[in-house]
């Protein structure tokens, strides 16, 4: 009835109380939201903690690494006691070590093996070099020396190797056993430190051709003049001038051996032989 207070019956009390105790949807959403917020906050805190721990460990490792590196670079344990040299035949140990810039007392970890090897390779007599560190305190320089092949006359006598690379000056008169290459200027020889000039390469190629053929001409030719534009000129030990042109050297050198034999057997001395013409040999008699 209107205006009258309703009284719950005992039978509806449990149901009514239950309805009164049930949370509203708004309250439920607020509680769930707070739990999610706490979870997200916790995860962020943990991530920050992990990051801080990682940074701390990284800083500690860097500090330890710096201390360790400093110790390695300064401890007397890794100070080089001796610099050894292997593979040298003509060059002295002291000259090679001086070129490398290495010396006893230097810290083994401060040595740049490649830079030291390149410094040794600036020596004309060295083809290749390698610097090896042996712990705790030893360095070894291994060299591959160039081998003298023949002499080149370019104002002065100089040794060259089989590739035509200049090696060293020869101040004495020596017996080579192979033809001497002439007709070059000093500047041409100096330029051959990187790669031999065309004319020097021509002379070296001719000598190698003689050696490959096994011809006795190797000992009969004393000089190869590469100064002329028409091709190299050979000089025999008897002073005969031999012109072979700029091509077909193998066939012309094979022909030369027979021509020299004929000249010797004929008893008619000649001053020059010209092999530049096909199927024809021109002889110039010697002036008596």
C-alpha positions as CSV (number, residue, x, y, z in Angstrom):
1,X,0.0,0.0,0.0
2,X,1.2,3.5,-0.7
3,X,2.8,5.2,2.2
4,X,3.3,2.0,4.1
5,X,6.6,0.3,4.8
6,X,7.0,-3.1,3.3
7,X,8.4,-5.9,5.5
8,X,10.4,-8.7,4.0
9,X,9.0,-12.1,4.7
10,X,11.3,-14.7,6.3
11,X,11.0,-16.8,3.1
12,X,12.2,-14.0,0.9
13,X,14.9,-12.8,3.3
14,X,17.7,-15.0,1.8
15,X,16.8,-14.1,-1.7
16,X,16.6,-10.4,-0.8
17,X,19.9,-10.3,1.1
18,X,21.6,-12.1,-1.8
19,X,20.4,-9.5,-4.2
20,X,21.6,-6.7,-1.9
21,X,25.1,-8.3,-1.5
22,X,25.7,-8.7,-5.3
23,X,28.2,-6.0,-6.6
24,X,27.2,-3.8,-9.4
25,X,28.8,-4.0,-12.9
26,X,30.4,-0.6,-12.3
27,X,32.2,-1.8,-9.1
28,X,33.3,-5.0,-10.9
29,X,34.9,-3.0,-13.8
30,X,36.7,-0.7,-11.4
31,X,38.2,-3.7,-9.5
32,X,39.3,-5.4,-12.7
33,X,40.8,-2.1,-14.0
34,X,42.8,-1.7,-10.8
35,X,44.1,-5.3,-11.0
36,X,45.2,-4.7,-14.7
37,X,46.8,-1.5,-13.7
38,X,48.7,-3.1,-10.9
39,X,49.9,-5.9,-13.3
40,X,51.0,-3.5,-16.0
41,X,52.8,-1.4,-13.4
42,X,54.5,-4.5,-12.0
43,X,55.7,-5.6,-15.4
44,X,57.1,-2.1,-16.1
45,X,58.9,-2.1,-12.8
46,X,60.4,-5.6,-13.5
47,X,61.5,-4.5,-17.0
48,X,63.1,-1.4,-15.6
49,X,64.8,-3.5,-13.0
50,X,66.1,-6.0,-15.6
51,X,67.4,-3.1,-17.8
52,X,69.1,-1.5,-14.8
53,X,70.7,-4.8,-13.9
54,X,71.9,-5.3,-17.5
55,X,73.3,-1.8,-17.7
56,X,75.1,-2.4,-14.4
57,X,76.5,-5.7,-15.6
58,X,77.6,-4.1,-18.9
59,X,79.3,-1.2,-17.1
60,X,81.1,-3.7,-14.8
61,X,82.2,-5.8,-17.8
62,X,83.5,-2.7,-19.6
63,X,85.4,-1.6,-16.6
64,X,86.9,-5.0,-16.1
65,X,87.7,-5.2,-19.8
66,X,89.4,-1.8,-19.7
67,X,91.4,-2.8,-16.7
68,X,92.4,-6.1,-18.3
69,X,93.4,-4.4,-21.6
70,X,95.5,-1.9,-19.7
71,X,97.2,-4.8,-17.9
72,X,97.9,-6.7,-21.1
73,X,99.4,-3.6,-22.8
74,X,101.7,-2.7,-19.8
75,X,102.7,-5.9,-18.1
76,X,106.4,-6.9,-18.6
77,X,105.3,-10.5,-19.2
78,X,104.4,-9.6,-22.8
79,X,107.4,-7.4,-23.5
80,X,109.3,-8.8,-26.5
81,X,112.5,-10.5,-25.5
82,X,113.9,-11.3,-29.0
83,X,113.0,-10.7,-32.6
84,X,114.0,-13.7,-34.7
85,X,114.5,-13.8,-38.5
86,X,113.9,-16.9,-40.7
87,X,114.4,-17.5,-44.5
88,X,117.1,-14.9,-45.1
89,X,120.1,-15.9,-47.1
90,X,121.7,-12.8,-48.5
91,X,120.2,-10.2,-46.2
92,X,121.5,-9.9,-42.6
93,X,119.3,-10.2,-39.6
94,X,120.0,-6.7,-38.4
95,X,119.0,-5.1,-41.7
96,X,115.7,-7.0,-41.7
97,X,114.8,-6.2,-38.1
98,X,115.7,-2.5,-38.6
99,X,113.4,-2.3,-41.6
100,X,110.5,-3.9,-39.6
101,X,110.7,-1.2,-36.9
102,X,110.4,-3.9,-34.3
103,X,112.7,-4.0,-31.2
104,X,113.0,-5.9,-28.0
105,X,110.9,-4.4,-25.2
106,X,107.9,-3.6,-27.3
107,X,104.6,-5.0,-25.9
108,X,103.5,-8.0,-28.0
109,X,99.9,-6.7,-28.2
110,X,101.0,-3.3,-29.5
111,X,102.7,-4.9,-32.5
112,X,100.9,-4.7,-35.9
113,X,102.2,-7.7,-37.8
114,X,100.9,-6.7,-41.2
115,X,102.4,-3.2,-41.0
116,X,105.8,-4.6,-39.9
117,X,105.7,-7.2,-42.7
118,X,104.9,-4.4,-45.3
119,X,107.9,-2.4,-44.0
120,X,110.2,-5.4,-44.5
121,X,108.8,-5.9,-48.1
122,X,110.1,-2.4,-49.0
123,X,113.6,-3.9,-49.0
124,X,114.4,-4.6,-52.8
125,X,115.7,-8.1,-51.9
126,X,112.5,-9.2,-50.2
127,X,109.7,-10.7,-52.2
128,X,107.3,-11.4,-49.3
129,X,107.5,-11.1,-45.5
130,X,105.4,-12.3,-42.6
131,X,105.6,-11.3,-38.9
132,X,104.5,-14.0,-36.4
133,X,103.7,-13.4,-32.7
134,X,104.6,-16.2,-30.3
135,X,103.4,-15.8,-26.8
136,X,104.4,-14.7,-24.3
137,X,107.4,-12.6,-25.6
138,X,108.8,-13.6,-29.0
139,X,108.4,-12.2,-32.6
140,X,109.6,-14.0,-35.8
141,X,110.0,-12.4,-39.2
142,X,109.8,-14.9,-42.0
143,X,111.2,-13.6,-45.4
144,X,111.1,-14.9,-48.9
145,X,114.1,-13.3,-50.6
146,X,114.3,-12.6,-54.3
147,X,116.9,-14.6,-56.1
148,X,119.4,-12.9,-58.4
149,X,118.8,-13.8,-62.0
150,X,121.1,-11.6,-64.1
151,X,122.7,-8.2,-64.2
152,X,121.4,-5.1,-65.9
153,X,123.7,-2.3,-67.1
154,X,121.9,1.0,-66.5
155,X,124.8,3.4,-65.8
156,X,125.8,0.9,-63.1
157,X,125.4,-2.9,-62.8
158,X,122.3,-4.0,-60.9
159,X,120.9,-7.4,-60.1
160,X,117.4,-8.2,-61.1
161,X,115.3,-11.3,-60.2
162,X,113.5,-13.6,-62.7
163,X,110.5,-11.2,-62.9
164,X,112.8,-8.3,-63.7
165,X,112.5,-6.6,-60.4
166,X,115.7,-4.6,-59.4
167,X,117.4,-5.9,-56.3
168,X,120.7,-4.4,-55.5
169,X,123.7,-2.7,-57.1
170,X,126.7,-4.8,-57.9
171,X,129.9,-2.8,-57.5
172,X,132.3,-5.5,-58.7
173,X,132.9,-7.2,-62.0
174,X,131.4,-10.7,-61.7
175,X,130.8,-13.6,-63.9
176,X,127.0,-14.1,-64.3
177,X,126.6,-17.2,-66.4
178,X,123.7,-15.5,-68.2
179,X,123.6,-12.6,-70.7
180,X,123.8,-9.1,-69.3
181,X,120.9,-6.8,-70.2
182,X,121.9,-3.4,-71.5
183,X,120.4,-0.3,-73.1
184,X,118.4,0.9,-70.1
185,X,118.7,4.2,-68.2
186,X,118.8,4.6,-64.4
187,X,115.3,6.1,-64.3
188,X,113.9,3.1,-66.2
189,X,115.5,0.7,-63.7
190,X,114.2,2.7,-60.7
191,X,110.7,2.6,-62.2
192,X,110.9,-1.2,-62.3
193,X,110.5,-1.5,-58.5
194,X,106.7,-1.9,-59.0
195,X,106.8,-3.7,-62.4
196,X,109.7,-3.9,-64.9
197,X,109.6,-1.6,-67.8
198,X,108.7,-3.0,-71.2
199,X,112.3,-3.1,-72.4
200,X,113.6,-4.7,-69.2
201,X,110.8,-7.3,-69.5
202,X,111.9,-8.0,-73.1
203,X,115.5,-8.8,-72.0
204,X,114.3,-11.0,-69.2
205,X,111.9,-12.9,-71.5
206,X,114.6,-13.6,-74.0
207,X,116.9,-15.1,-71.3
208,X,114.1,-17.2,-70.0
209,X,113.4,-18.4,-73.5
210,X,117.0,-19.4,-73.9
211,X,116.9,-21.3,-70.6
212,X,113.7,-23.1,-71.5
213,X,115.0,-24.2,-74.9
214,X,118.1,-25.8,-73.3
215,X,120.1,-24.2,-76.1
216,X,123.9,-23.9,-75.7
217,X,123.4,-20.3,-76.8
218,X,122.8,-19.4,-73.2
219,X,126.5,-19.5,-72.6
220,X,127.4,-18.1,-76.1
221,X,125.4,-14.9,-75.7
222,X,127.1,-12.3,-73.5
223,X,124.8,-9.3,-73.8
224,X,121.2,-8.4,-74.8
225,X,120.8,-4.7,-75.9
226,X,117.2,-3.7,-75.6
227,X,117.6,0.0,-76.6
228,X,116.7,-0.3,-80.3
229,X,113.2,0.2,-81.6
230,X,113.5,-2.6,-84.2
231,X,113.9,-5.2,-81.4
232,X,116.6,-6.6,-79.2
233,X,120.2,-7.1,-80.4
234,X,122.3,-10.0,-79.1
235,X,126.1,-10.0,-78.8
236,X,128.0,-13.3,-78.7
237,X,131.1,-13.8,-76.5
238,X,133.1,-13.4,-79.8
239,X,131.6,-9.9,-80.3
240,X,129.2,-10.8,-83.2
241,X,126.1,-8.6,-83.3
242,X,122.8,-10.6,-83.9
243,X,119.6,-8.9,-84.8
244,X,116.5,-11.0,-84.2
245,X,113.7,-8.4,-84.6
246,X,110.6,-8.0,-82.4
247,X,108.8,-11.3,-83.0
248,X,109.2,-15.0,-83.7
249,X,112.2,-15.2,-81.3
250,X,112.0,-18.9,-80.7
251,X,112.4,-19.9,-84.4
252,X,115.1,-17.3,-85.0
253,X,117.1,-18.3,-82.0
254,X,116.9,-21.9,-83.1
255,X,118.1,-20.8,-86.6
256,X,121.0,-18.8,-85.0
257,X,122.5,-21.9,-83.5
258,X,123.0,-23.4,-86.9
259,X,124.2,-20.1,-88.4
260,X,126.9,-19.7,-85.8
261,X,128.0,-23.3,-86.3
262,X,128.4,-22.6,-90.1
263,X,130.3,-19.4,-89.5
264,X,132.7,-21.2,-87.2
265,X,133.3,-24.1,-89.7
266,X,133.7,-21.7,-92.7
267,X,136.6,-19.9,-91.1
268,X,135.2,-16.6,-92.4
269,X,134.7,-14.2,-89.5
270,X,131.6,-12.0,-89.5
271,X,130.7,-8.9,-87.5
272,X,126.9,-9.2,-87.7
273,X,124.1,-11.6,-88.3
274,X,120.6,-10.4,-89.3
275,X,117.7,-12.9,-88.8
276,X,114.8,-10.4,-89.2
277,X,114.0,-11.6,-92.7
278,X,111.9,-14.6,-93.5
279,X,113.9,-17.5,-94.9
280,X,117.0,-15.4,-95.3
281,X,120.0,-14.8,-93.1
282,X,122.2,-11.7,-93.8
283,X,125.8,-11.9,-92.8
284,X,128.2,-8.9,-92.5
285,X,131.8,-9.9,-92.9
286,X,134.2,-8.7,-90.3
287,X,136.5,-5.9,-91.4
288,X,140.1,-7.0,-91.2
